Amino acid sequence: MKHFAVAAFAMILLAGCQEGEKLDATIETSPAGIEYARLYIPEAEDVAIQIAWPTDWALRDDVNQAVPYIGKDLILAGGAEGFPPGEVVETFADLKAKGMLSVTADYLHGQLIVPKDNLDKAVEIATAHLANPTMDQGWFDRVQQSLASKVAEQTVTARQARL
């Protein structure tokens, strides 16, 4: 089923290409044995990497359901081995790169978009933050407070909407 969705997406993408443009869509396997779809567009200036990790954390009763929402922001801002907290934002801006993590009920989604020339540095930074985050306490407190403020604001808005 997964391959069908990837193939359908690739076919739609291919159909949108102008005549004469070459787009190569393949299913490949990484050296670690992870299967992925690769869409090669020779004229593209940027590289986009998208990934989704399955999780049921936000739906479980035996854990704090806020953890994925705090964790996704803390991983990006809280530093990593070799990268002080908060530095990734400035460095990514210098690289013209965008890195995002988002949470749904059943997946943690990651996306990295970067110009080809800056890909190696952006991947190095993203890998460090995903594999060896430092989870700085100061940044944890900021992220936690930000989420608490958003939840409080949404609660007030929801109550006002019901009145």
C-alpha positions in Angstrom: 0.0 0.0 0.0 2.9 2.4 0.9 4.4 1.8 -2.5 1.1 2.4 -4.3 0.8 5.8 -2.6 4.4 6.7 -3.5 3.8 5.5 -7.1 0.6 7.5 -7.4 2.3 10.6 -6.1 5.1 10.1 -8.6 2.7 9.7 -11.5 0.9 12.9 -10.6 4.2 14.7 -10.4 5.3 13.3 -13.7 2.1 14.3 -15.4 2.7 17.9 -14.3 6.1 18.1 -16.1 6.4 19.9 -19.3 7.2 17.8 -22.4 10.9 17.3 -22.6 11.6 17.6 -18.9 13.2 14.6 -17.3 12.0 13.5 -13.9 13.3 10.3 -12.4 11.1 8.6 -9.6 12.5 5.5 -8.0 12.1 3.4 -4.8 15.5 2.9 -3.3 17.1 1.4 -0.1 19.5 3.2 2.1 22.7 1.5 3.3 20.9 1.0 6.6 18.1 -0.9 4.8 15.5 1.9 5.0 13.3 2.0 1.8 12.5 5.5 0.5 11.2 7.2 -2.6 13.6 9.4 -4.6 12.3 12.0 -7.0 15.2 13.4 -9.1 14.6 16.7 -10.8 17.9 17.8 -12.5 17.0 21.5 -12.7 15.9 21.8 -9.1 18.0 24.2 -7.0 16.9 22.9 -3.7 16.8 19.4 -2.1 13.8 18.4 -0.1 13.9 15.5 2.4 10.7 14.4 4.1 10.3 11.6 6.6 7.7 10.3 9.0 8.3 8.2 12.1 5.2 6.3 13.3 4.2 6.9 16.9 1.2 6.4 19.1 2.5 8.6 22.0 -0.1 11.3 21.7 -2.9 8.7 21.9 -1.6 6.8 24.9 -3.0 7.2 28.4 0.1 5.9 30.2 2.3 8.8 29.2 2.2 12.6 29.1 0.7 13.4 25.7 2.4 16.8 25.6 5.8 15.3 25.2 5.9 15.0 21.4 4.8 18.6 21.1 7.4 19.9 23.5 10.0 17.5 22.2 9.8 18.5 18.6 10.5 22.1 19.4 13.2 21.3 22.0 15.0 19.1 19.5 15.3 21.9 17.1 16.1 24.7 19.5 17.7 23.0 22.5 21.1 22.3 20.9 23.0 19.2 20.0 26.4 17.7 20.3 28.7 20.3 18.7 25.9 22.9 18.3 25.0 25.3 21.2 21.3 25.8 22.0 19.6 28.3 19.7 22.4 28.2 17.1 20.6 26.1 14.5 18.1 28.9 13.8 20.8 31.3 12.7 22.9 28.7 11.0 19.9 27.5 9.0 19.1 31.1 8.0 22.7 31.5 6.7 22.4 28.2 4.8 18.9 29.3 3.4 17.7 26.0 4.9 14.4 25.2 6.5 14.0 22.4 9.0 10.6 21.5 10.5 9.2 18.8 12.8 5.5 18.4 13.2 3.3 16.0 15.2 0.1 14.3 14.3 -1.7 11.6 16.3 0.1 8.8 14.6 3.4 10.3 13.2 6.2 12.6 13.8 6.9 14.3 10.5 10.3 15.8 9.6 11.2 18.0 6.6 14.5 19.6 5.5 14.6 21.9 2.5 18.0 23.3 1.5 19.9 24.6 -1.6 22.0 21.8 -3.1 25.3 23.6 -2.3 24.4 23.7 1.4 23.0 20.1 1.7 26.0 18.5 3.5 26.2 21.1 6.3 22.4 21.1 6.8 22.3 17.3 7.0 25.1 17.4 9.5 23.2 19.8 11.7 19.9 18.0 11.4 21.6 14.6 12.1 23.2 16.0 15.2 20.0 17.4 16.5 18.0 14.2 15.9 20.7 11.8 17.0 22.4 13.7 19.9 20.1 16.5 21.2 21.3 18.2 24.4 17.8 19.2 25.5 19.0 22.4 27.3 17.0 23.1 30.4 16.6 26.8 29.6 15.2 26.0 26.2 13.0 23.3 27.7 11.5 25.8 30.1 10.8 28.2 27.2 9.3 25.6 25.0 7.1 24.3 27.8 5.9 27.8 28.7 5.2 28.5 25.1 3.0 25.4 24.7 1.2 26.2 28.0 0.5 29.7 26.8 -0.9 28.4 23.5 -3.1 25.8 25.2 -4.4 28.5 27.6 -5.1 30.9 24.7 -6.9 28.2 22.8 -9.0 27.2 25.8 -10.1 30.8 26.3 -10.9 31.1 22.6 -12.9 27.9 22.6 -14.9 29.0 25.7 -15.7 32.3 24.1 -16.9 30.6 20.9 -19.3 28.5 23.0 -20.9 31.6 24.6 
